[in-house]
């Protein structure tokens, strides 16, 4: 199981497009959730912050081993998601992986997650 929190910088002038992206994900949540199974993604959450005049998106995820990468997906919602990503995320900024210090997942939940990983 992989637990991550990563910060990505948004390209300047793309805030309104990020608004559209987040709306797209929320409006199509039923299809978004279907794609998470192939990725073995148990939890995926996107946070947004403006810090010192720069806008950032943070991805928090809890993912099982061996999941499909979103870029490998043929699902229409993933293709649109990747399209937004390419338009909005600043590729000149190195993503920042925050350090995982404590993972609090009850044993019963871990057992359920591990069953799906086997």
Backbone as XML, in Angstrom:
<?xml version="1.0"?>
<chain id="A" units="angstrom">
  <residue number="1" name="UNK">
    <atom name="N" x="0.850" y="-1.172" z="0.000"/>
    <atom name="CA" x="0.000" y="0.000" z="0.000"/>
    <atom name="C" x="0.896" y="1.236" z="0.000"/>
  </residue>
  <residue number="2" name="UNK">
    <atom name="N" x="0.498" y="2.231" z="-0.787"/>
    <atom name="CA" x="1.270" y="3.455" z="-0.930"/>
    <atom name="C" x="0.401" y="4.641" z="-0.506"/>
  </residue>
  <residue number="3" name="UNK">
    <atom name="N" x="0.883" y="5.428" z="0.457"/>
    <atom name="CA" x="0.180" y="6.616" z="0.930"/>
    <atom name="C" x="1.038" y="7.821" z="0.559"/>
  </residue>
  <residue number="4" name="UNK">
    <atom name="N" x="0.450" y="8.761" z="-0.203"/>
    <atom name="CA" x="1.225" y="9.890" z="-0.705"/>
    <atom name="C" x="0.466" y="11.203" z="-0.570"/>
  </residue>
  <residue number="5" name="UNK">
    <atom name="N" x="1.240" y="12.273" z="-0.430"/>
    <atom name="CA" x="0.737" y="13.630" z="-0.550"/>
    <atom name="C" x="1.783" y="14.399" z="-1.348"/>
  </residue>
  <residue number="6" name="UNK">
    <atom name="N" x="1.385" y="14.880" z="-2.524"/>
    <atom name="CA" x="2.321" y="15.534" z="-3.439"/>
    <atom name="C" x="1.764" y="16.886" z="-3.861"/>
  </residue>
  <residue number="7" name="UNK">
    <atom name="N" x="2.652" y="17.883" z="-3.914"/>
    <atom name="CA" x="2.287" y="19.243" z="-4.313"/>
    <atom name="C" x="2.764" y="19.500" z="-5.744"/>
  </residue>
  <residue number="8" name="UNK">
    <atom name="N" x="1.858" y="20.062" z="-6.553"/>
    <atom name="CA" x="2.141" y="20.443" z="-7.930"/>
    <atom name="C" x="1.792" y="21.917" z="-8.102"/>
  </residue>
  <residue number="9" name="UNK">
    <atom name="N" x="2.596" y="22.645" z="-8.856"/>
    <atom name="CA" x="2.310" y="24.061" z="-9.083"/>
    <atom name="C" x="1.447" y="24.216" z="-10.337"/>
  </residue>
  <residue number="10" name="UNK">
    <atom name="N" x="0.474" y="25.102" z="-10.235"/>
    <atom name="CA" x="-0.405" y="25.428" z="-11.349"/>
    <atom name="C" x="0.272" y="26.487" z="-12.212"/>
  </residue>
  <residue number="11" name="UNK">
    <atom name="N" x="0.139" y="26.342" z="-13.522"/>
    <atom name="CA" x="0.683" y="27.352" z="-14.432"/>
    <atom name="C" x="-0.009" y="28.689" z="-14.194"/>
  </residue>
  <residue number="12" name="UNK">
    <atom name="N" x="0.743" y="29.760" z="-14.327"/>
    <atom name="CA" x="0.186" y="31.109" z="-14.180"/>
    <atom name="C" x="-0.955" y="31.302" z="-15.180"/>
  </residue>
  <residue number="13" name="UNK">
    <atom name="N" x="-2.014" y="31.936" z="-14.717"/>
    <atom name="CA" x="-3.148" y="32.238" z="-15.580"/>
    <atom name="C" x="-4.104" y="31.082" z="-15.817"/>
  </residue>
  <residue number="14" name="UNK">
    <atom name="N" x="-3.922" y="29.976" z="-15.115"/>
    <atom name="CA" x="-4.752" y="28.794" z="-15.359"/>
    <atom name="C" x="-5.769" y="28.520" z="-14.240"/>
  </residue>
  <residue number="15" name="UNK">
    <atom name="N" x="-5.963" y="29.460" z="-13.329"/>
    <atom name="CA" x="-6.891" y="29.240" z="-12.210"/>
    <atom name="C" x="-8.306" y="28.934" z="-12.666"/>
  </residue>
  <residue number="16" name="UNK">
    <atom name="N" x="-8.793" y="29.660" z="-13.660"/>
    <atom name="CA" x="-10.159" y="29.405" z="-14.148"/>
    <atom name="C" x="-10.252" y="28.032" z="-14.797"/>
  </residue>
  <residue number="17" name="UNK">
    <atom name="N" x="-9.207" y="27.615" z="-15.478"/>
    <atom name="CA" x="-9.209" y="26.275" z="-16.072"/>
    <atom name="C" x="-9.157" y="25.217" z="-14.972"/>
  </residue>
  <residue number="18" name="UNK">
    <atom name="N" x="-8.429" y="25.482" z="-13.890"/>
    <atom name="CA" x="-8.434" y="24.557" z="-12.743"/>
    <atom name="C" x="-9.839" y="24.478" z="-12.162"/>
  </residue>
  <residue number="19" name="UNK">
    <atom name="N" x="-10.541" y="25.614" z="-12.088"/>
    <atom name="CA" x="-11.942" y="25.594" z="-11.637"/>
    <atom name="C" x="-12.767" y="24.637" z="-12.497"/>
  </residue>
  <residue number="20" name="UNK">
    <atom name="N" x="-12.599" y="24.741" z="-13.812"/>
    <atom name="CA" x="-13.317" y="23.858" z="-14.740"/>
    <atom name="C" x="-12.947" y="22.397" z="-14.507"/>
  </residue>
  <residue number="21" name="UNK">
    <atom name="N" x="-11.656" y="22.141" z="-14.286"/>
    <atom name="CA" x="-11.151" y="20.783" z="-14.065"/>
    <atom name="C" x="-11.785" y="20.169" z="-12.818"/>
  </residue>
  <residue number="22" name="UNK">
    <atom name="N" x="-11.764" y="20.924" z="-11.732"/>
    <atom name="CA" x="-12.321" y="20.406" z="-10.479"/>
    <atom name="C" x="-13.833" y="20.196" z="-10.616"/>
  </residue>
  <residue number="23" name="UNK">
    <atom name="N" x="-14.499" y="21.097" z="-11.323"/>
    <atom name="CA" x="-15.936" y="20.944" z="-11.575"/>
    <atom name="C" x="-16.184" y="19.698" z="-12.418"/>
  </residue>
  <residue number="24" name="UNK">
    <atom name="N" x="-15.368" y="19.499" z="-13.432"/>
    <atom name="CA" x="-15.481" y="18.311" z="-14.289"/>
    <atom name="C" x="-15.388" y="17.029" z="-13.453"/>
  </residue>
  <residue number="25" name="UNK">
    <atom name="N" x="-14.392" y="16.969" z="-12.572"/>
    <atom name="CA" x="-14.235" y="15.776" z="-11.737"/>
    <atom name="C" x="-15.435" y="15.576" z="-10.824"/>
  </residue>
  <residue number="26" name="UNK">
    <atom name="N" x="-15.888" y="16.655" z="-10.186"/>
    <atom name="CA" x="-17.045" y="16.554" z="-9.294"/>
    <atom name="C" x="-18.324" y="16.202" z="-10.051"/>
  </residue>
  <residue number="27" name="UNK">
    <atom name="N" x="-18.512" y="16.783" z="-11.224"/>
    <atom name="CA" x="-19.719" y="16.523" z="-12.010"/>
    <atom name="C" x="-19.757" y="15.119" z="-12.589"/>
  </residue>
  <residue number="28" name="UNK">
    <atom name="N" x="-18.593" y="14.493" z="-12.744"/>
    <atom name="CA" x="-18.508" y="13.153" z="-13.338"/>
    <atom name="C" x="-18.010" y="12.120" z="-12.331"/>
  </residue>
  <residue number="29" name="UNK">
    <atom name="N" x="-18.329" y="12.339" z="-11.058"/>
    <atom name="CA" x="-17.784" y="11.505" z="-9.989"/>
    <atom name="C" x="-18.104" y="10.024" z="-10.169"/>
  </residue>
  <residue number="30" name="UNK">
    <atom name="N" x="-19.269" y="9.705" z="-10.669"/>
    <atom name="CA" x="-19.619" y="8.287" z="-10.842"/>
    <atom name="C" x="-18.609" y="7.597" z="-11.771"/>
  </residue>
  <residue number="31" name="UNK">
    <atom name="N" x="-18.263" y="8.233" z="-12.890"/>
    <atom name="CA" x="-17.278" y="7.669" z="-13.813"/>
    <atom name="C" x="-15.869" y="7.732" z="-13.234"/>
  </residue>
  <residue number="32" name="UNK">
    <atom name="N" x="-15.561" y="8.813" z="-12.518"/>
    <atom name="CA" x="-14.242" y="8.940" z="-11.882"/>
    <atom name="C" x="-14.020" y="7.772" z="-10.927"/>
  </residue>
  <residue number="33" name="UNK">
    <atom name="N" x="-15.017" y="7.480" z="-10.104"/>
    <atom name="CA" x="-14.881" y="6.393" z="-9.122"/>
    <atom name="C" x="-14.693" y="5.039" z="-9.796"/>
  </residue>
  <residue number="34" name="UNK">
    <atom name="N" x="-15.304" y="4.839" z="-10.952"/>
    <atom name="CA" x="-15.122" y="3.578" z="-11.685"/>
    <atom name="C" x="-13.668" y="3.390" z="-12.112"/>
  </residue>
  <residue number="35" name="UNK">
    <atom name="N" x="-13.011" y="4.476" z="-12.495"/>
    <atom name="CA" x="-11.628" y="4.358" z="-12.978"/>
    <atom name="C" x="-10.650" y="4.063" z="-11.840"/>
  </residue>
  <residue number="36" name="UNK">
    <atom name="N" x="-11.028" y="4.410" z="-10.611"/>
    <atom name="CA" x="-10.124" y="4.201" z="-9.478"/>
    <atom name="C" x="-9.875" y="2.724" z="-9.215"/>
  </residue>
  <residue number="37" name="UNK">
    <atom name="N" x="-10.831" y="1.866" z="-9.555"/>
    <atom name="CA" x="-10.651" y="0.426" z="-9.320"/>
    <atom name="C" x="-9.448" y="-0.113" z="-10.081"/>
  </residue>
  <residue number="38" name="UNK">
    <atom name="N" x="-9.308" y="0.249" z="-11.363"/>
    <atom name="CA" x="-8.169" y="-0.220" z="-12.161"/>
    <atom name="C" x="-6.846" y="0.309" z="-11.610"/>
  </residue>
  <residue number="39" name="UNK">
    <atom name="N" x="-6.891" y="1.476" z="-10.986"/>
    <atom name="CA" x="-5.687" y="2.073" z="-10.417"/>
    <atom name="C" x="-5.375" y="1.521" z="-9.028"/>
  </residue>
  <residue number="40" name="UNK">
    <atom name="N" x="-6.292" y="0.706" z="-8.495"/>
    <atom name="CA" x="-6.197" y="0.205" z="-7.114"/>
    <atom name="C" x="-6.104" y="1.373" z="-6.133"/>
  </residue>
  <residue number="41" name="UNK">
    <atom name="N" x="-6.849" y="2.425" z="-6.468"/>
    <atom name="CA" x="-6.855" y="3.647" z="-5.675"/>
    <atom name="C" x="-8.005" y="3.564" z="-4.676"/>
  </residue>
  <residue number="42" name="UNK">
    <atom name="N" x="-7.664" y="3.561" z="-3.397"/>
    <atom name="CA" x="-8.680" y="3.469" z="-2.350"/>
    <atom name="C" x="-9.190" y="4.846" z="-1.958"/>
  </residue>
  <residue number="43" name="UNK">
    <atom name="N" x="-8.298" y="5.820" z="-1.946"/>
    <atom name="CA" x="-8.654" y="7.200" z="-1.600"/>
    <atom name="C" x="-7.817" y="8.113" z="-2.488"/>
  </residue>
  <residue number="44" name="UNK">
    <atom name="N" x="-8.473" y="9.091" z="-3.092"/>
    <atom name="CA" x="-7.741" y="10.122" z="-3.832"/>
    <atom name="C" x="-8.459" y="11.439" z="-3.561"/>
  </residue>
  <residue number="45" name="UNK">
    <atom name="N" x="-7.723" y="12.406" z="-3.096"/>
    <atom name="CA" x="-8.279" y="13.700" z="-2.738"/>
    <atom name="C" x="-7.376" y="14.789" z="-3.295"/>
  </residue>
  <residue number="46" name="UNK">
    <atom name="N" x="-7.985" y="15.838" z="-3.841"/>
    <atom name="CA" x="-7.226" y="16.962" z="-4.380"/>
    <atom name="C" x="-7.495" y="18.176" z="-3.502"/>
  </residue>
  <residue number="47" name="UNK">
    <atom name="N" x="-6.423" y="18.817" z="-3.051"/>
    <atom name="CA" x="-6.495" y="20.044" z="-2.267"/>
    <atom name="C" x="-5.925" y="21.173" z="-3.113"/>
  </residue>
  <residue number="48" name="UNK">
    <atom name="N" x="-6.334" y="22.396" z="-2.786"/>
    <atom name="CA" x="-5.885" y="23.573" z="-3.543"/>
    <atom name="C" x="-5.427" y="24.641" z="-2.564"/>
  </residue>
  <residue number="49" name="UNK">
    <atom name="N" x="-4.326" y="25.328" z="-2.927"/>
    <atom name="CA" x="-3.790" y="26.359" z="-2.050"/>
    <atom name="C" x="-3.103" y="27.433" z="-2.890"/>
  </residue>
  <residue number="50" name="UNK">
    <atom name="N" x="-3.207" y="28.677" z="-2.417"/>
    <atom name="CA" x="-2.396" y="29.759" z="-2.970"/>
    <atom name="C" x="-1.433" y="30.181" z="-1.875"/>
  </residue>
  <residue number="51" name="UNK">
    <atom name="N" x="-0.143" y="30.171" z="-2.213"/>
    <atom name="CA" x="0.906" y="30.459" z="-1.250"/>
    <atom name="C" x="1.915" y="31.398" z="-1.903"/>
  </residue>
  <residue number="52" name="UNK">
    <atom name="N" x="2.129" y="32.559" z="-1.292"/>
    <atom name="CA" x="3.068" y="33.555" z="-1.828"/>
    <atom name="C" x="2.791" y="33.868" z="-3.299"/>
  </residue>
  <residue number="53" name="UNK">
    <atom name="N" x="1.520" y="33.968" z="-3.647"/>
    <atom name="CA" x="1.129" y="34.334" z="-5.000"/>
    <atom name="C" x="1.153" y="33.202" z="-6.010"/>
  </residue>
  <residue number="54" name="UNK">
    <atom name="N" x="1.532" y="32.007" z="-5.591"/>
    <atom name="CA" x="1.559" y="30.840" z="-6.485"/>
    <atom name="C" x="0.419" y="29.902" z="-6.095"/>
  </residue>
  <residue number="55" name="UNK">
    <atom name="N" x="-0.201" y="29.310" z="-7.096"/>
    <atom name="CA" x="-1.282" y="28.360" z="-6.840"/>
    <atom name="C" x="-0.755" y="26.933" z="-6.949"/>
  </residue>
  <residue number="56" name="UNK">
    <atom name="N" x="-1.201" y="26.094" z="-6.015"/>
    <atom name="CA" x="-0.762" y="24.696" z="-5.975"/>
    <atom name="C" x="-1.963" y="23.773" z="-5.840"/>
  </residue>
  <residue number="57" name="UNK">
    <atom name="N" x="-1.814" y="22.593" z="-6.403"/>
    <atom name="CA" x="-2.741" y="21.498" z="-6.163"/>
    <atom name="C" x="-1.970" y="20.393" z="-5.457"/>
  </residue>
  <residue number="58" name="UNK">
    <atom name="N" x="-2.611" y="19.797" z="-4.473"/>
    <atom name="CA" x="-2.028" y="18.701" z="-3.707"/>
    <atom name="C" x="-2.853" y="17.451" z="-3.948"/>
  </residue>
  <residue number="59" name="UNK">
    <atom name="N" x="-2.180" y="16.356" z="-4.227"/>
    <atom name="CA" x="-2.851" y="15.073" z="-4.379"/>
    <atom name="C" x="-2.519" y="14.207" z="-3.169"/>
  </residue>
  <residue number="60" name="UNK">
    <atom name="N" x="-3.569" y="13.783" z="-2.476"/>
    <atom name="CA" x="-3.426" y="12.826" z="-1.373"/>
    <atom name="C" x="-4.029" y="11.523" z="-1.861"/>
  </residue>
  <residue number="61" name="UNK">
    <atom name="N" x="-3.296" y="10.430" z="-1.690"/>
    <atom name="CA" x="-3.828" y="9.152" z="-2.156"/>
    <atom name="C" x="-3.378" y="7.992" z="-1.271"/>
  </residue>
  <residue number="62" name="UNK">
    <atom name="N" x="-4.242" y="7.007" z="-1.245"/>
    <atom name="CA" x="-3.948" y="5.714" z="-0.634"/>
    <atom name="C" x="-4.210" y="4.703" z="-1.743"/>
  </residue>
  <residue number="63" name="UNK">
    <atom name="N" x="-3.147" y="4.026" z="-2.170"/>
    <atom name="CA" x="-3.230" y="3.178" z="-3.346"/>
    <atom name="C" x="-2.596" y="1.821" z="-3.070"/>
  </residue>
  <residue number="64" name="UNK">
    <atom name="N" x="-3.233" y="0.784" z="-3.583"/>
    <atom name="CA" x="-2.683" y="-0.563" z="-3.492"/>
    <atom name="C" x="-1.592" y="-0.769" z="-4.526"/>
  </residue>
  <residue number="65" name="UNK">
    <atom name="N" x="-0.848" y="-1.831" z="-4.361"/>
    <atom name="CA" x="0.242" y="-2.152" z="-5.283"/>
    <atom name="C" x="-0.301" y="-2.650" z="-6.621"/>
  </residue>
  <residue number="66" name="UNK">
    <atom name="N" x="0.408" y="-2.338" z="-7.693"/>
    <atom name="CA" x="0.106" y="-2.906" z="-9.001"/>
    <atom name="C" x="-1.035" y="-2.259" z="-9.749"/>
  </residue>
  <residue number="67" name="UNK">
    <atom name="N" x="-1.434" y="-1.067" z="-9.366"/>
    <atom name="CA" x="-2.529" y="-0.392" z="-10.057"/>
    <atom name="C" x="-2.091" y="0.211" z="-11.379"/>
  </residue>
  <residue number="68" name="UNK">
    <atom name="N" x="-3.056" y="0.389" z="-12.248"/>
    <atom name="CA" x="-2.819" y="0.998" z="-13.552"/>
    <atom name="C" x="-2.545" y="2.489" z="-13.382"/>
  </residue>
  <residue number="69" name="UNK">
    <atom name="N" x="-1.615" y="3.018" z="-14.153"/>
    <atom name="CA" x="-1.356" y="4.456" z="-14.165"/>
    <atom name="C" x="-2.477" y="5.152" z="-14.940"/>
  </residue>
  <residue number="70" name="UNK">
    <atom name="N" x="-2.860" y="6.331" z="-14.499"/>
    <atom name="CA" x="-3.957" y="7.058" z="-15.153"/>
    <atom name="C" x="-3.638" y="7.306" z="-16.627"/>
  </residue>
  <residue number="71" name="UNK">
    <atom name="N" x="-2.372" y="7.501" z="-16.961"/>
    <atom name="CA" x="-1.980" y="7.749" z="-18.351"/>
    <atom name="C" x="-2.194" y="6.527" z="-19.240"/>
  </residue>
  <residue number="72" name="UNK">
    <atom name="N" x="-2.296" y="5.339" z="-18.644"/>
    <atom name="CA" x="-2.505" y="4.098" z="-19.400"/>
    <atom name="C" x="-3.982" y="3.801" z="-19.639"/>
  </residue>
  <residue number="73" name="UNK">
    <atom name="N" x="-4.850" y="4.549" z="-19.002"/>
    <atom name="CA" x="-6.282" y="4.294" z="-19.068"/>
    <atom name="C" x="-6.863" y="4.702" z="-20.420"/>
  </residue>
  <residue number="74" name="UNK">
    <atom name="N" x="-7.839" y="3.921" z="-20.883"/>
    <atom name="CA" x="-8.573" y="4.259" z="-22.102"/>
    <atom name="C" x="-9.936" y="4.878" z="-21.783"/>
  </residue>
  <residue number="75" name="UNK">
    <atom name="N" x="-10.244" y="5.052" z="-20.507"/>
    <atom name="CA" x="-11.535" y="5.588" z="-20.097"/>
    <atom name="C" x="-11.608" y="7.081" z="-20.449"/>
  </residue>
  <residue number="76" name="UNK">
    <atom name="N" x="-12.745" y="7.517" z="-20.977"/>
    <atom name="CA" x="-12.891" y="8.899" z="-21.439"/>
    <atom name="C" x="-12.630" y="9.913" z="-20.334"/>
  </residue>
  <residue number="77" name="UNK">
    <atom name="N" x="-13.059" y="9.607" z="-19.103"/>
    <atom name="CA" x="-12.893" y="10.573" z="-18.013"/>
    <atom name="C" x="-11.408" y="10.736" z="-17.648"/>
  </residue>
  <residue number="78" name="UNK">
    <atom name="N" x="-10.640" y="9.653" z="-17.735"/>
    <atom name="CA" x="-9.198" y="9.744" z="-17.476"/>
    <atom name="C" x="-8.488" y="10.527" z="-18.576"/>
  </residue>
  <residue number="79" name="UNK">
    <atom name="N" x="-8.909" y="10.322" z="-19.815"/>
    <atom name="CA" x="-8.299" y="11.065" z="-20.929"/>
    <atom name="C" x="-8.524" y="12.575" z="-20.760"/>
  </residue>
  <residue number="80" name="UNK">
    <atom name="N" x="-9.723" y="12.951" z="-20.352"/>
    <atom name="CA" x="-10.035" y="14.366" z="-20.127"/>
    <atom name="C" x="-9.255" y="14.899" z="-18.921"/>
  </residue>
  <residue number="81" name="UNK">
    <atom name="N" x="-9.142" y="14.084" z="-17.875"/>
    <atom name="CA" x="-8.385" y="14.447" z="-16.681"/>
    <atom name="C" x="-6.918" y="14.730" z="-17.044"/>
  </residue>
  <residue number="82" name="UNK">
    <atom name="N" x="-6.316" y="13.865" z="-17.831"/>
    <atom name="CA" x="-4.921" y="14.037" z="-18.257"/>
    <atom name="C" x="-4.786" y="15.288" z="-19.142"/>
  </residue>
  <residue number="83" name="UNK">
    <atom name="N" x="-5.788" y="15.538" z="-19.967"/>
    <atom name="CA" x="-5.783" y="16.741" z="-20.808"/>
    <atom name="C" x="-5.760" y="18.006" z="-19.941"/>
  </residue>
  <residue number="84" name="UNK">
    <atom name="N" x="-6.617" y="18.051" z="-18.914"/>
    <atom name="CA" x="-6.605" y="19.185" z="-17.980"/>
    <atom name="C" x="-5.238" y="19.293" z="-17.303"/>
  </residue>
  <residue number="85" name="UNK">
    <atom name="N" x="-4.709" y="18.151" z="-16.860"/>
    <atom name="CA" x="-3.403" y="18.120" z="-16.190"/>
    <atom name="C" x="-2.351" y="18.810" z="-17.057"/>
  </residue>
  <residue number="86" name="UNK">
    <atom name="N" x="-2.275" y="18.394" z="-18.306"/>
    <atom name="CA" x="-1.249" y="18.931" z="-19.208"/>
    <atom name="C" x="-1.410" y="20.427" z="-19.439"/>
  </residue>
  <residue number="87" name="UNK">
    <atom name="N" x="-2.642" y="20.920" z="-19.407"/>
    <atom name="CA" x="-2.892" y="22.341" z="-19.609"/>
    <atom name="C" x="-2.638" y="23.173" z="-18.351"/>
  </residue>
  <residue number="88" name="UNK">
    <atom name="N" x="-2.800" y="22.558" z="-17.170"/>
    <atom name="CA" x="-2.796" y="23.318" z="-15.924"/>
    <atom name="C" x="-1.550" y="23.155" z="-15.052"/>
  </residue>
  <residue number="89" name="UNK">
    <atom name="N" x="-0.915" y="21.997" z="-15.075"/>
    <atom name="CA" x="0.193" y="21.731" z="-14.155"/>
    <atom name="C" x="1.514" y="22.183" z="-14.775"/>
  </residue>
  <residue number="90" name="UNK">
    <atom name="N" x="2.281" y="22.943" z="-14.015"/>
    <atom name="CA" x="3.558" y="23.495" z="-14.457"/>
    <atom name="C" x="4.635" y="22.412" z="-14.428"/>
  </residue>
  <residue number="91" name="UNK">
    <atom name="N" x="5.016" y="21.940" z="-15.595"/>
    <atom name="CA" x="6.005" y="20.859" z="-15.683"/>
    <atom name="C" x="7.427" y="21.332" z="-15.377"/>
  </residue>
  <residue number="92" name="UNK">
    <atom name="N" x="7.640" y="22.660" z="-15.280"/>
    <atom name="CA" x="8.972" y="23.159" z="-14.931"/>
    <atom name="C" x="9.207" y="23.139" z="-13.420"/>
  </residue>
  <residue number="93" name="UNK">
    <atom name="N" x="8.154" y="22.904" z="-12.654"/>
    <atom name="CA" x="8.233" y="22.836" z="-11.191"/>
    <atom name="C" x="8.327" y="21.373" z="-10.779"/>
  </residue>
  <residue number="94" name="UNK">
    <atom name="N" x="9.353" y="21.029" z="-10.016"/>
    <atom name="CA" x="9.486" y="19.644" z="-9.545"/>
    <atom name="C" x="8.443" y="19.376" z="-8.468"/>
  </residue>
  <residue number="95" name="UNK">
    <atom name="N" x="7.599" y="18.356" z="-8.664"/>
    <atom name="CA" x="6.598" y="18.023" z="-7.650"/>
    <atom name="C" x="7.270" y="17.769" z="-6.297"/>
  </residue>
  <residue number="96" name="UNK">
    <atom name="N" x="6.588" y="18.129" z="-5.237"/>
    <atom name="CA" x="7.123" y="17.956" z="-3.889"/>
    <atom name="C" x="6.326" y="16.863" z="-3.194"/>
  </residue>
  <residue number="97" name="UNK">
    <atom name="N" x="6.999" y="15.765" z="-2.864"/>
    <atom name="CA" x="6.382" y="14.688" z="-2.091"/>
    <atom name="C" x="6.597" y="14.989" z="-0.620"/>
  </residue>
  <residue number="98" name="UNK">
    <atom name="N" x="5.508" y="15.180" z="0.101"/>
    <atom name="CA" x="5.617" y="15.406" z="1.533"/>
    <atom name="C" x="5.921" y="14.082" z="2.223"/>
  </residue>
  <residue number="99" name="UNK">
    <atom name="N" x="6.637" y="14.137" z="3.330"/>
    <atom name="CA" x="7.049" y="12.926" z="4.041"/>
    <atom name="C" x="5.876" y="12.322" z="4.810"/>
  </residue>
  <residue number="100" name="UNK">
    <atom name="N" x="5.701" y="11.032" z="4.642"/>
    <atom name="CA" x="4.687" y="10.309" z="5.405"/>
    <atom name="C" x="5.290" y="9.964" z="6.759"/>
  </residue>
  <residue number="101" name="UNK">
    <atom name="N" x="4.664" y="10.420" z="7.814"/>
    <atom name="CA" x="5.155" y="10.180" z="9.169"/>
    <atom name="C" x="4.326" y="9.129" z="9.901"/>
  </residue>
  <residue number="102" name="UNK">
    <atom name="N" x="3.013" y="9.186" z="9.760"/>
    <atom name="CA" x="2.122" y="8.267" z="10.455"/>
    <atom name="C" x="0.971" y="7.935" z="9.515"/>
  </residue>
  <residue number="103" name="UNK">
    <atom name="N" x="0.649" y="6.666" z="9.390"/>
    <atom name="CA" x="-0.511" y="6.229" z="8.609"/>
    <atom name="C" x="-1.489" y="5.588" z="9.578"/>
  </residue>
  <residue number="104" name="UNK">
    <atom name="N" x="-2.666" y="6.174" z="9.671"/>
    <atom name="CA" x="-3.677" y="5.678" z="10.612"/>
    <atom name="C" x="-4.836" y="5.082" z="9.833"/>
  </residue>
  <residue number="105" name="UNK">
    <atom name="N" x="-4.742" y="3.787" z="9.605"/>
    <atom name="CA" x="-5.802" y="3.040" z="8.942"/>
    <atom name="C" x="-6.113" y="1.848" z="9.838"/>
  </residue>
  <residue number="106" name="UNK">
    <atom name="N" x="-7.341" y="1.741" z="10.325"/>
    <atom name="CA" x="-7.685" y="0.623" z="11.204"/>
    <atom name="C" x="-7.403" y="-0.729" z="10.532"/>
  </residue>
  <residue number="107" name="UNK">
    <atom name="N" x="-7.041" y="-1.695" z="11.335"/>
    <atom name="CA" x="-6.673" y="-3.015" z="10.833"/>
    <atom name="C" x="-7.771" y="-3.621" z="9.962"/>
  </residue>
  <residue number="108" name="UNK">
    <atom name="N" x="-9.030" y="-3.439" z="10.350"/>
    <atom name="CA" x="-10.130" y="-3.983" z="9.546"/>
    <atom name="C" x="-10.113" y="-3.407" z="8.131"/>
  </residue>
  <residue number="109" name="UNK">
    <atom name="N" x="-9.823" y="-2.133" z="8.010"/>
    <atom name="CA" x="-9.761" y="-1.503" z="6.688"/>
    <atom name="C" x="-8.544" y="-2.006" z="5.901"/>
  </residue>
  <residue number="110" name="UNK">
    <atom name="N" x="-7.421" y="-2.153" z="6.584"/>
    <atom name="CA" x="-6.220" y="-2.686" z="5.921"/>
    <atom name="C" x="-6.470" y="-4.086" z="5.375"/>
  </residue>
  <residue number="111" name="UNK">
    <atom name="N" x="-7.185" y="-4.898" z="6.146"/>
    <atom name="CA" x="-7.503" y="-6.256" z="5.696"/>
    <atom name="C" x="-8.330" y="-6.237" z="4.421"/>
  </residue>
  <residue number="112" name="UNK">
    <atom name="N" x="-9.320" y="-5.356" z="4.367"/>
    <atom name="CA" x="-10.155" y="-5.235" z="3.173"/>
    <atom name="C" x="-9.302" y="-4.774" z="1.982"/>
  </residue>
  <residue number="113" name="UNK">
    <atom name="N" x="-8.427" y="-3.800" z="2.207"/>
    <atom name="CA" x="-7.558" y="-3.313" z="1.137"/>
    <atom name="C" x="-6.621" y="-4.413" z="0.656"/>
  </residue>
  <residue number="114" name="UNK">
    <atom name="N" x="-6.036" y="-5.145" z="1.576"/>
    <atom name="CA" x="-5.099" y="-6.203" z="1.206"/>
    <atom name="C" x="-5.773" y="-7.333" z="0.443"/>
  </residue>
  <residue number="115" name="UNK">
    <atom name="N" x="-7.031" y="-7.615" z="0.737"/>
    <atom name="CA" x="-7.757" y="-8.648" z="-0.007"/>
    <atom name="C" x="-7.866" y="-8.270" z="-1.466"/>
  </residue>
  <residue number="116" name="UNK">
    <atom name="N" x="-8.071" y="-7.012" z="-1.744"/>
    <atom name="CA" x="-8.185" y="-6.563" z="-3.132"/>
    <atom name="C" x="-6.839" y="-6.553" z="-3.814"/>
  </residue>
  <residue number="117" name="UNK">
    <atom name="N" x="-5.755" y="-6.461" z="-3.045"/>
    <atom name="CA" x="-4.407" y="-6.429" z="-3.635"/>
    <atom name="C" x="-3.917" y="-7.818" z="-4.022"/>
  </residue>
  <residue number="118" name="UNK">
    <atom name="N" x="-4.553" y="-8.842" z="-3.564"/>
    <atom name="CA" x="-4.060" y="-10.196" z="-3.857"/>
    <atom name="C" x="-4.773" y="-10.789" z="-5.039"/>
  </residue>
</chain>
